[in-house]
Amino acid sequence: MASINASRSSARQLVWLVTGCSSGLGQQIALAILAHDDCVIATARQLTDLEYLNTIEGGRERAYCTSLDVTNPCDRIHEQLKKAIAYFGRVDVLVNNAGFVVSGVWEEVSDAEVRQQFETNFFGTMKVTRCVLPYMRNARSGVILFMGSIAGWHGVGAGGPYSASKFAIEGAAESLSKEVSHLGIRTHVLVLGQFRTNILEESRKCGTVDLIGIQEYDAIKAEMVVRHKKTHGKQPGDPKAAAERVLDIARLENLSEKERIGLGLRVPLGSDAIDVIQLKCSKTLDSLEKWVDFAHSTDFPISEHLPSYAM
Ligand SMILES: NC(=O)c1ccc[n+]([C@@H]2O[C@H](COP(=O)([O-])OP(=O)(O)OC[C@H]3O[C@@H](n4cnc5c(N)ncnc54)[C@H](OP(=O)(O)O)[C@@H]3O)[C@@H](O)[C@H]2O)c1
């Protein structure tokens, strides 16, 4: 394990590791980190996409740039991150930001497309997380942030691969938080609404959504394609403002008393995130009320009192 390299980071500064800093939210988070005098290990698939960090104040001293494709094998990611973390001597905050969108209806998307989605959004994210955990566990401190989505609360028609990958992140992060909170490691899923990045740009998206497939799915695919076209560039969320709030969550700054006390696993970002989560919760509670007797009908007449999962 690397020892603290005091010459490159002071105890007062947080050392962040952010994946996918070439654009969008990752880029804004890297810029905000430097603006707040912290240090960043910024990763991108193409190292040249990180050149912007050299041109800003503090970039040369407080940014360590490295190329990282999160779909690389675990051993390779581990070696790359070991070198990067040794540069500052520690890692305090991990932002699992890298991700992209695969669209299409389940009957039409290929197995390869679904796997590609999970390789980045889920397996890649968890590989990076597992590489960073030993450093945080040994330090008995750290913050791990996951980029969740309203699509991980509301299964999007013709957007199943992306939704499924974000639902999976919710489950993994929830388990992780229970495993590591006693080690001084905080885990949060940032449940993002729609933010104005290039995520919906045609060249960035993958999947099968052309209207030459199974005719019965034309309407739902068309609805999704039109929604993406109408939304791209007009999303209500400001990535720069989101980046500031991401720093607030990690640094526990600029939070009201209510927010500080109520800080749990999930942190919504964007007014649309609140709307989607509220609707999902109220619909789920309404439905549960109607199914209580039905659910109870499958229990043995007498059953022991067992440890509960509802914790
Ligand atoms: N914008 C939104 O409305 C929104 C909403 C909910 C959640 N999110 C989540 O927020 C995160 C950032 O998205 P964004 O909106 O900022 O989109 P973005 O501008 O397209 O940025 C995505 C980043 O992920 C990187 N990436 C993609 N595949 C990668 C891989 N295999 N290995 C390493 N990096 C990879 C991209 O790098 P390249 O440049 O090399 O492709 C890019 O840096 C994603 O996890 C996304 O799912 C965004």
The ligand as a Gaussian input file, in Angstrom:
#p B3LYP/6-31G(d) Opt

LIG

0 1
 N      -26.544000      13.332000     -18.167000
 C      -27.576000      12.754000     -17.597000
 O      -28.734000      13.148000     -17.804000
 C      -27.375000      11.587000     -16.677000
 C      -28.492000      11.140000     -15.949000
 C      -28.343000      10.057000     -15.080000
 C      -27.105000       9.464000     -14.928000
 N      -26.045000       9.922000     -15.676000
 C      -24.780000       9.221000     -15.497000
 O      -23.724000      10.144000     -15.287000
 C      -22.501000       9.591000     -15.766000
 C      -21.810000      10.607000     -16.656000
 O      -22.614000      10.833000     -17.817000
 P      -22.603000      12.213000     -18.621000
 O      -23.998000      12.664000     -18.702000
 O      -21.583000      13.120000     -18.115000
 O      -22.241000      11.669000     -20.077000
 P      -20.973000      11.885000     -21.013000
 O      -20.667000      13.315000     -21.190000
 O      -21.251000      11.068000     -22.225000
 O      -19.778000      11.244000     -20.172000
 C      -19.650000       9.873000     -20.021000
 C      -18.215000       9.578000     -19.652000
 O      -18.076000       8.167000     -19.458000
 C      -16.946000       7.746000     -20.192000
 N      -16.977000       6.346000     -20.575000
 C      -17.884000       5.695000     -21.329000
 N      -17.526000       4.415000     -21.467000
 C      -16.373000       4.252000     -20.760000
 C      -15.505000       3.165000     -20.512000
 N      -15.730000       1.941000     -21.023000
 N      -14.401000       3.357000     -19.729000
 C      -14.147000       4.573000     -19.222000
 N      -14.913000       5.653000     -19.450000
 C      -16.018000       5.485000     -20.212000
 C      -16.903000       8.646000     -21.408000
 O      -15.636000       8.590000     -21.994000
 P      -15.392000       8.709000     -23.580000
 O      -15.361000      10.165000     -23.871000
 O      -14.100000       8.016000     -23.804000
 O      -16.547000       8.005000     -24.252000
 C      -17.224000       9.971000     -20.737000
 O      -16.071000      10.495000     -20.135000
 C      -22.871000       8.282000     -16.452000
 O      -22.653000       7.213000     -15.561000
 C      -24.349000       8.430000     -16.726000
 O      -25.016000       7.200000     -16.811000
 C      -26.151000      10.964000     -16.531000

